[in-house]
Amino acid sequence: MGNFISSLVTPPPAADDPNCAVVAAHSKTTYDEQWAAHKNGGKLMVIDFSASWCGPCRFIEPAFKELASRFTDAIFVKIDVDELAEVARTWKVEAMPTFVLVKDGKEVSRVIGAKKDELERKIQMFIMSSSSS
């Protein structure tokens, strides 16, 4: 019964959608390819560290996908901390969800928790700063 109730409150994780603007990195190789392709590109990279069992992560997932479809000047990557624990440790992720904003290979900001408005503000701020440069 508890699972049923929580499923009403927390949407289930969406399957990997090939039309989605979010790249789901399920392997270290996929993550490394994304990192290599974008770390020096000048574009903002937003990395979503989440877990399939995390209610707030599942709750914010549709909003993260919506932000990815709106902010096409940024790269959005989703990492499951259970699949890629080594990558999560590298970024010192201690809570989920954690969103790490990276530009030119360096962390420029971080949002801990399912805080859509704060995440959107920071994405907008760093995209605007790159377009004015």
VOGU-3710 file (C-alpha; in Angstrom, 3 decimals, decimal comma):
1> mgnfisslvt> 0,000/0,000/0,000  2,829/2,412/0,839  4,314/1,998/-2,635  0,950/2,686/-4,207  0,476/5,899/-2,206  4,002/7,141/-2,957  3,522/6,352/-6,646  0,618/8,800/-6,656  2,799/11,544/-5,173  6,093/10,779/-6,915
11> pppaaddpnc> 6,021/10,135/-10,654  7,883/7,005/-11,749  11,253/7,459/-13,432  10,817/7,996/-17,135  12,420/5,558/-19,534  15,329/6,785/-21,618  13,687/8,725/-24,403  15,747/9,075/-27,593  13,972/12,385/-28,319  14,829/13,840/-24,919
21> avvaahsktt> 17,449/16,596/-24,687  18,960/14,930/-21,583  21,812/12,487/-22,132  21,514/9,592/-19,685  25,028/8,329/-18,955  24,697/4,693/-17,882  28,376/3,880/-18,283  31,682/5,523/-17,458  32,451/5,441/-21,195  29,321/7,460/-22,064
31> ydeqwaahkn> 30,095/9,963/-19,312  33,739/10,247/-20,431  32,608/10,856/-24,031  30,218/13,626/-22,944  32,863/15,159/-20,687  35,552/15,087/-23,396  33,200/16,569/-25,990  32,045/19,476/-23,839  34,589/20,282/-21,124  36,397/22,858/-23,280
41> ggklmvidfs> 33,524/23,863/-25,533  32,447/26,949/-23,603  28,906/25,591/-23,220  27,284/25,142/-19,851  26,975/21,493/-18,817  24,336/20,634/-16,211  24,925/17,267/-14,548  22,013/15,742/-12,631  23,211/13,265/-10,009  20,242/11,190/-8,939
51> aswcgpcrfi> 19,135/7,690/-7,973  16,200/5,550/-9,075  15,102/5,053/-5,442  15,197/8,801/-4,635  11,702/10,322/-4,466  12,788/13,965/-4,912  14,945/12,895/-7,896  11,964/11,284/-9,594  9,814/14,296/-8,712  12,135/16,830/-10,412
61> epafkelasr> 12,979/14,657/-13,453  10,167/16,054/-15,680  11,238/19,609/-14,784  14,890/18,779/-15,590  13,827/17,432/-18,996  11,723/20,545/-19,587  14,697/22,791/-18,736  16,840/20,773/-21,160  14,342/21,301/-23,951  14,169/25,052/-23,237
71> ftdaifvkid> 17,863/25,788/-22,695  19,287/24,310/-25,870  22,546/26,264/-25,428  23,455/23,957/-22,530  24,261/20,256/-22,302  22,175/18,236/-19,828  23,528/14,940/-18,496  21,855/12,595/-16,021  23,914/10,231/-13,877  22,569/7,534/-11,575
81> vdelaevart> 24,878/7,530/-8,552  24,392/3,781/-8,079  25,508/3,059/-11,660  28,397/5,545/-11,693  29,467/5,858/-8,050  33,035/6,706/-9,134  31,835/9,756/-11,092  29,638/10,858/-8,164  32,648/10,586/-5,827  34,779/12,622/-8,237
91> wkveamptfv> 32,233/15,449/-8,004  31,856/14,960/-4,207  28,128/14,290/-4,429  26,725/13,528/-0,992  22,971/14,074/-1,435  20,441/13,518/-4,180  19,475/15,159/-6,302  22,582/17,266/-6,830  22,926/19,402/-9,939  26,464/20,437/-10,833
101> lvkdgkevsr> 26,864/23,266/-13,339  30,139/23,093/-15,233  31,717/25,501/-17,686  35,096/25,103/-19,396  35,786/21,988/-17,324  35,228/23,675/-13,959  32,320/23,657/-11,533  30,692/27,088/-11,524  27,715/26,314/-9,297  25,750/23,568/-7,578
111> vigakkdele> 22,143/23,041/-6,501  21,436/20,411/-3,853  17,847/19,238/-3,659  14,822/19,332/-5,958  14,883/23,131/-6,280  13,632/23,782/-9,794  13,436/27,576/-9,506  16,978/27,892/-8,146  18,305/25,521/-10,812  16,528/27,438/-13,574
121> rkiqmfimss> 17,871/30,783/-12,280  21,443/29,493/-12,216  21,206/27,916/-15,675  19,829/31,168/-17,057  22,560/33,182/-15,338  25,414/31,083/-16,735  23,944/30,879/-20,224  23,481/34,666/-20,260  27,072/35,182/-19,075  28,396/33,046/-21,928
131> sss> 26,299/34,803/-24,568  27,511/38,212/-23,406  31,177/37,143/-23,478
//
